[in-house]
Amino acid sequence: MPAPRSAGLIAVVVAMTSLLGAPAEARQAQDTRQALGTRSDPANLTELRKEAERAAQELEEANKALIKRRTEFEAAEKELEGKLQALAKAERHLAQIRQPVSQMAELLYIQPLASDTIVPFLAGDADADTLRTMANINHIVMVRQQAVDRSTALIQQTERLAAEAQELRAGNLLAEAQMAAEVDLLRKRSDKVVKSLTAALVKMGIKIDKVGRAALGCNPLRAATAGEYPNGLIPKSMLCPLQQKGFSLRADATIAFVSLNEAFKRQFGKQMCVTDAYRSLAEQQSVYYRRPGFAAVPGRSNHGLGLAVDLCGGVERFRSPEFNWLEKNGKRYGWFHPDWAYSSPFEPWHWEYDPKMDTLP
């Protein structure tokens, strides 16, 4: 029985290795290549973001596996407790059974000296009553012995099961320790990738904060968290600033926009011009009343989700070289001109971000 259980434990470890992806050395080498690549190609900001998201996904899966293993461990602990309680109950039952059998055995030793029933039987002069009495005694002894045998078998079985549960506990502890080590490794890897990404953003001119540490808003792993806030009510700490001072977006949108901005700068020799990005609910209301028919109903604008920008510098002119270039290349970075903005209302300056379109690298 120990062999199959050991094999099962090995299978768990192998499955976890498969779940958690490539070996640590390979992942570290990949991280290094990506960090170095960022220095020469700004498009690798998107690669770093995607690597950070993959690392986060692996970390989440590993945590789920660890939680599942701990749940199984708790179930095994309860099973062990039940078996030990059953063992104690069986021992008490056995003690109750053994007591009358012991008394009967003691009676058989004493009675030949003091009874007219046992002595004739031993002398060969037993009558029907004597034989009947002895038969009853023999039957009682047999029944009691059977009960003792059953109790002994029950105890042996319970002890065996308890030993197996103890072995399962040891296996669980070992597997949990191995999984916890993998989770810690993945967490460090995720932190490393986010740190490389933050350094790249700082190098591109984005001021994360005064001391250069990663702000929550520029961590791409927090993009989904920002999406949990109502439209126009995302806290400033959950937004990442653009290179264009005074404007912010959701982390993944900012990172993709920075990559797009660098490509635009290589093409036209200038940064993209931004007139609006994230728009709070109050700002949406102000724009809605100042530009009726040209702004979404407050609380429904993609600006309030940190996923839209209004551009200038030539892009705002339909079919200008800047507009045409952005229309052709923007989707590679996840940025596109929505269908409605071509006609109703006509807003060539309005562009939106969709992470599913982001094909870089």
Secondary structure, DSSP 8 states (H G I E B T S, - for coil): -HHHHHHHHHHHHHHHHHHH-S-HHHHHHHHHHHHHHHHH-TTHHHHHHHHHHHHHHHHHHHHHHHHHHHHHHHHHHHHHHHHHHHHHHHHHHHHHHHHHHHHHHHHHHHHHHH-TTHHHHHHT---HHHHHHHHHHHHHHHHHHHHHHHHHHHHHHHHHHHHHHHHHHHHHHHHHHHHHHHHHHHHHHHHHHHHHHHHHHHHTT----TT----GGG-GGGHHHHTTS-TT---GGG-EE-SSTT-EE-HHHHHHHHHHHHHHHHHHSS--EEEE----HHHHHHHHHHSTTSS--TT--GGGGT-EEEEETTTTSTT-HHHHHHHHHGGGGTEE--GGGGTTT--TTEEEE-TTT----
